[in-house]
Amino acid sequence: MAKFDVVDLDRKKVREIELSDAVFGAEPNPNLFYEVSKFQQINRRRGTVGVKNTSLVRGGGKKPYKQKGTGRARQGSIRASQWVGGGKAMAPKARDYSYRPPKKVRKGALCAALSLRAREKALVIVDTFNLESTKTKATLELLTKRLKLQNALVVDERKNTLLHRTVRNLADFDVLPPEGLNLESLLKHKAVVLSSAAAQALNTSLEAR
């Protein structure tokens, strides 16, 4: 078990917390990063492109002219792909691009990313987020001036609705509940801020893989 400092909102140490080495002390794995980031990006492809082939284009059921004796190339339909207004040969069709790597791979990538941020000293564990103001400006000052962060992903329990409402309006910060943590958000931000409750929740869920 690795020990991490737990700080208050002024970044002063208040206590220590023990977290699993398997979750916060794993080796960075570029292969896992690649597989899971590809999975997240490719699952956003809508795959709605659809082009009509010869059988789907309206009209052209009759042979345009007889087979022989006209001096022209034989044709079976005015909707063949070589005709103006005809169907597209080997047309692309709507398809589902999504796929899902095994759970062990997805969790392993999260562990590797959290461990990478911990190794870079870019992982901050806050005792609790008790915001006194509902203003986004106050939350920005808390993150930038008191916690001394410029770009970070904040993770806290979903029930802390005040934090979620104020942080999501900030350009350089994002907020997620522990169950919504994903690799792309972890790698996109330079630092990660966890509440102690979120850190324990992640430690429990990711350790059992």
N, C-alpha and C positions, 0 to 999 in steps of 0.2 A: 504494500500500500504506500502510495506517495502522499506526502504532506504538502498542502497548499495554504498560503495565507488568505484569510478572509478579511476584507477591509470594509470600512464604512464608506459613506458617500464623499468623504474628504480624503479617501485613499489612505487612511491610517489603519494599521493592523489592529484587529479586535480579537481574533482567535485563529486557530488552525483547523483545517478539515482534512480528513483522510479519504483519498479517492483511489480507485483501482488502477494499478499500473497497466492493465490490459486496455483500459479506456483512455487514460490521460498520459500514459507513458509508452505507447506503442511506437514502433518504427514507421516513419513515413513510407508509403507505398505508392509510387507513381502509377503502377498498373491499376490499382483500385481506384485512384483518382480519375484515371482515364475512363474506365468502364462505367463508373457511376455518373460522372459528369456527362458522358455521351448519352447515357440512359435518360438523364433529366432533359437534355437539350432535344434529343430526337423525339421524346414523347410530347413535345410542344408542336411538332409538325401536324398540321391538320389533315393533310393527305386528301384534300377535297377536289384536286384537279380531276377533270373528266372531259375527254374529247371523244366525239362520236366517230365510230368507224363506219364502214360501208353499210353494215346491216342496220345501223341506228339512224342514218340520215333519212330524212323524209323524201319520198318520191323515188323515181328511177326503177320502178318495178318492171317496166317494159323494155325489151331489147331495142336500142335506138334505131338500128337499121339491120338489114339482113346480113347474114354471116359472109356471104361471098358475092362477088360481082360488082362491088361498089368502088374498088380500088383503094379503099381505106382500111386501116387496121381494124381487126375484129373487136367489137365492144359488146359487153353484156349488159351494162347499165350506165346511165349518165351520172350515177352517184359513186362510181369507182374512184379510187384515190387520185387518179391522174386527171380527172375532170374538175373544172371550176365548180365549187359548190359540193364536191364529192366528200366522201369520208376520209379520215386520216388513216393511213396504213400504220399498223402496229401502234395504235393510239394509246397514250397513258390513261390509266383508269384510277378512280378513287380507291385508296387503299389505307390500311392501318399500319403505321410505321412503328407503333409502340412495342416495347418489350420490357421485361422486368428481370434484372439480375437476381440471383439468389439472395435471401435475407442476410446470409453470412457475409456476402460481398458488400452489400449496402451498409451494414453495421460496421464492418471492418474499415470502410472508407471514412465513415464518421469518426471512428476512434483514431485513425491515422491523422485526420485533419485537426481534431482537438489536441492531439499530442504534439502536432507540428506547431500550433499556436502556443502551447505551453512551453515548448522548447525555445521558441522565439521570444519568450517573456511577453507575449501579447495576449495572455489569458488572465483576465481579472475576475475574481470571485467577490461579489459584494454580499454583505450580510443580508440586507433586505432593501428593497426599493420602496421607501415610504415617501412618496412625493407630496409636497405641501401645496403645490399649485397645479391648476388644470391648464396652465398656459404652456404652449409648445416652446416659447422662448425660454421659460424657466427650466424646462427639461434640457434644452440645448446648452444652457449655461452650466447645468449640472454635469453634463457629459464632457463638455469641452474645457471648462475652467476648474471644476472640482475634481473630476476623474481624469482630466488631462488626456482626452481622447480626441482624435480628429476624424476617424473613420472606424466604425465598429458595428458589430452585430450584437444586439442585446437580447438575452434569453431569460425569460421569467415566466412564471405560471400564468395561465390564461385568465385566471380570476383577477389579476392585477390589470383591470381594464383601463385605468387611468394612464399607466405607463404605456400600454399598447396604443392608446389613442393619440398620445402626444409624440411618441417616437416615430410612428409611421409617417408623420408629416415632414420629417427631416430628410434632406437630400443625401447626406453622407452617413446616415445611420438607418438601421432596420431593426425590427423587433419580431421575435417568434416565440411561441411556447415551446417547451422541451420536446413535445411530441411532434412538432412541425419542423424541427431542425433538419436541415438538408445540406449536402456537400457544397452545392453551388453557392449558397449564402455564406457558408463558412469561408470558402476560398475567395469570395469577392471582397470581403472586408479585411482590413489589416489587423483588426483586433477582435476579440470575443469577450463580452461581459456577461457573466452568469450570476444569477442570484444563487445563494447557497442552496435554496430549495430546488432550483433548476439543476444545479450541479449534482445533487443527490439523486434526482429523478433520472438524469442521463446516465449516471454511474450504475444505477440499478437496471435500467432497460438495456444498456449496451453491453454490460458485463455478461448477461445471460444470452449468449449467442452460440 
